[in-house]
């Protein structure tokens, strides 16, 4: 099976994430897209993240009715912080029957040289890159690259967290079940 891996902190997951994941699932040869929740991204401060299990739960309820999207907790079983190359190596060992691709935004593609062993990722995995405003995709690495013009929303987890802190609704920014869970548990209020 061809699996696209969409890595993220998902702090919280929002409709922008889901639109990109669904677009990639429906406009490539992938059979599924796995949203890989990263407990600790090495490029983000741990103190700014909601508890990893709460973020995982929010992602799970966001995709529970979509057969093309699946949430993965694989990085919860690996050493922290989470490095993409380590996760890819582990998945290739655990699921040799699957072919994995990495889904990333133009901003992440631009920052690839900052990733641990990025040359190995480029050499061994197809990269499915979606447009992000302000980042031109120039493949100077010789990557196996698929470029997609996925729908672009000016939506971020930061906006959602700031709305919550400011008492502004997050309705329509996240799936309704995710909004209810966030509000019922007072996530992102402090």
C-alpha positions as CSV (number, residue, x, y, z in Angstrom):
1,X,0.0,0.0,0.0
2,X,1.2,3.5,-0.7
3,X,1.1,5.7,2.4
4,X,1.7,9.4,2.7
5,X,3.0,10.6,6.0
6,X,1.9,14.0,7.2
7,X,4.0,14.9,10.2
8,X,3.0,17.6,12.7
9,X,2.5,18.7,16.3
10,X,-1.2,19.3,15.5
11,X,-1.4,21.7,18.3
12,X,-4.4,21.5,17.6
13,X,-5.3,19.8,14.4
14,X,-7.5,22.2,12.3
15,X,-9.4,22.3,9.0
16,X,-6.3,23.5,7.1
17,X,-4.5,20.2,8.0
18,X,-7.5,18.2,7.1
19,X,-8.0,19.9,3.7
20,X,-4.4,19.4,2.8
21,X,-4.4,15.7,3.9
22,X,-7.6,15.0,2.0
23,X,-6.4,16.8,-1.1
24,X,-3.2,14.8,-1.1
25,X,-5.1,11.6,-0.6
26,X,-7.5,12.3,-3.5
27,X,-5.0,13.9,-5.9
28,X,-2.1,11.4,-5.8
29,X,-1.6,7.7,-6.1
30,X,-1.6,7.2,-2.3
31,X,-4.0,4.7,-0.7
32,X,-4.0,6.5,2.7
33,X,-2.6,9.5,4.4
34,X,-1.3,9.0,8.0
35,X,-1.3,12.0,10.2
36,X,1.8,11.4,12.4
37,X,1.4,13.2,15.7
38,X,4.8,14.3,17.0
39,X,4.9,14.3,20.8
40,X,8.0,16.5,20.7
41,X,9.1,18.3,17.6
42,X,12.8,19.2,18.0
43,X,12.1,22.7,16.5
44,X,9.3,23.6,18.9
45,X,9.3,24.4,22.5
46,X,7.6,21.6,24.5
47,X,6.1,24.2,26.9
48,X,3.9,25.6,24.1
49,X,2.3,22.2,23.3
50,X,-0.9,20.8,24.6
51,X,-0.3,17.3,26.2
52,X,0.7,14.9,23.5
53,X,-2.1,12.4,24.3
54,X,-4.7,15.2,24.1
55,X,-3.3,16.3,20.7
56,X,-3.5,12.7,19.6
57,X,-7.1,12.4,20.7
58,X,-8.1,15.6,19.0
59,X,-6.5,14.3,15.7
60,X,-8.3,10.9,16.1
61,X,-11.7,12.5,16.5
62,X,-11.0,14.8,13.6
63,X,-10.6,11.9,11.1
64,X,-12.7,9.2,12.6
65,X,-15.2,9.2,9.7
66,X,-12.6,9.4,6.9
67,X,-11.3,6.0,5.6
68,X,-8.5,7.7,3.6
69,X,-7.0,9.4,6.7
70,X,-5.6,7.7,9.7
71,X,-3.8,9.1,12.8
72,X,-0.5,7.5,13.8
73,X,1.0,7.5,17.3
74,X,4.2,5.8,16.0
75,X,6.4,8.6,17.4
76,X,5.0,8.0,20.9
77,X,7.0,4.7,20.8
78,X,10.3,6.3,19.7
79,X,12.9,8.4,21.6
80,X,12.1,12.1,22.0
81,X,12.5,14.5,20.3
82,X,11.0,13.1,17.1
83,X,13.1,13.1,14.0
84,X,11.5,12.3,10.7
85,X,14.4,10.1,9.5
86,X,14.1,7.9,12.7
87,X,10.4,7.5,12.2
88,X,10.8,6.7,8.6
89,X,13.4,4.1,9.4
90,X,11.2,2.5,12.0
91,X,8.2,2.4,9.8
92,X,10.1,0.9,6.9
93,X,11.3,-1.9,9.3
94,X,7.8,-2.5,10.8
95,X,5.8,-2.2,7.5
96,X,8.1,-3.4,4.7
97,X,5.0,-4.1,2.5
98,X,4.2,-0.4,2.4
99,X,5.7,2.4,0.3
100,X,6.0,5.6,2.3
101,X,6.1,9.2,1.0
102,X,6.6,12.3,3.1
103,X,4.0,15.1,2.8
104,X,5.2,18.6,3.6
105,X,4.5,22.2,3.0
106,X,6.8,24.5,0.9
107,X,8.1,26.1,4.1
108,X,9.2,22.7,5.5
109,X,10.7,21.8,2.1
110,X,12.7,25.1,2.2
111,X,14.0,24.1,5.6
112,X,14.9,20.5,4.8
113,X,18.7,21.2,5.3
114,X,17.9,21.7,9.0
115,X,16.4,18.2,9.3
116,X,18.4,15.4,10.7
117,X,19.9,13.3,7.8
118,X,17.8,15.1,5.3
119,X,20.0,13.7,2.4
120,X,18.8,10.2,3.4
121,X,15.2,11.3,3.3
122,X,15.6,12.9,-0.2
123,X,17.5,9.8,-1.5
124,X,15.0,7.2,-0.2
125,X,11.6,8.8,-0.1
126,X,9.2,10.6,-2.4
127,X,8.3,14.1,-1.2
128,X,4.8,15.4,-1.8
129,X,5.1,19.1,-1.3
130,X,2.1,21.4,-1.2
131,X,2.3,25.2,-1.8
132,X,2.7,27.6,1.2
133,X,2.5,31.3,0.6
134,X,5.9,33.0,0.4
135,X,7.9,29.8,-0.3
136,X,8.9,29.0,-3.9
137,X,9.7,25.3,-4.4
138,X,13.1,25.0,-6.1
139,X,14.4,21.4,-6.1
140,X,18.1,22.0,-5.7
141,X,18.4,18.6,-3.9
142,X,17.4,16.2,-6.8
143,X,14.5,14.9,-4.8
144,X,11.8,12.6,-6.0
145,X,9.3,15.4,-5.8
146,X,5.6,15.8,-6.4
147,X,4.4,19.3,-6.2
148,X,0.7,20.0,-5.5
149,X,-1.4,23.2,-5.6
150,X,-3.5,22.2,-2.6
151,X,-6.1,24.7,-1.5
152,X,-4.3,27.3,0.6
153,X,-5.9,28.6,3.8
154,X,-4.5,31.3,6.0
155,X,-5.2,29.1,9.0
156,X,-2.8,28.1,11.7
157,X,-2.8,26.4,15.1
158,X,-1.4,29.6,16.5
159,X,-4.5,31.5,15.3
160,X,-6.7,28.9,17.0
161,X,-4.7,29.1,20.3
162,X,-4.8,32.9,20.2
163,X,-8.5,32.9,19.6
164,X,-9.0,30.6,22.6
165,X,-6.9,32.9,24.8
166,X,-8.8,35.9,23.6
167,X,-12.3,34.3,24.0
168,X,-12.9,34.3,20.2
169,X,-14.7,31.4,18.7
170,X,-12.9,28.7,16.8
171,X,-16.1,27.4,15.2
172,X,-15.4,26.5,11.5
173,X,-11.7,26.6,12.0
174,X,-11.6,23.1,13.4
175,X,-14.0,20.1,13.0
176,X,-17.1,20.5,15.3
177,X,-16.2,17.5,17.5
178,X,-12.7,18.9,17.9
179,X,-14.1,22.4,18.9
180,X,-16.4,20.8,21.4
181,X,-13.5,18.7,22.9
182,X,-11.3,21.8,23.1
183,X,-14.0,23.9,24.8
184,X,-15.2,21.2,27.1
185,X,-11.7,20.7,28.4
186,X,-10.7,24.4,28.4
187,X,-7.7,23.7,26.2
188,X,-5.5,26.7,25.2
189,X,-7.1,29.1,27.6
190,X,-4.1,30.0,29.7
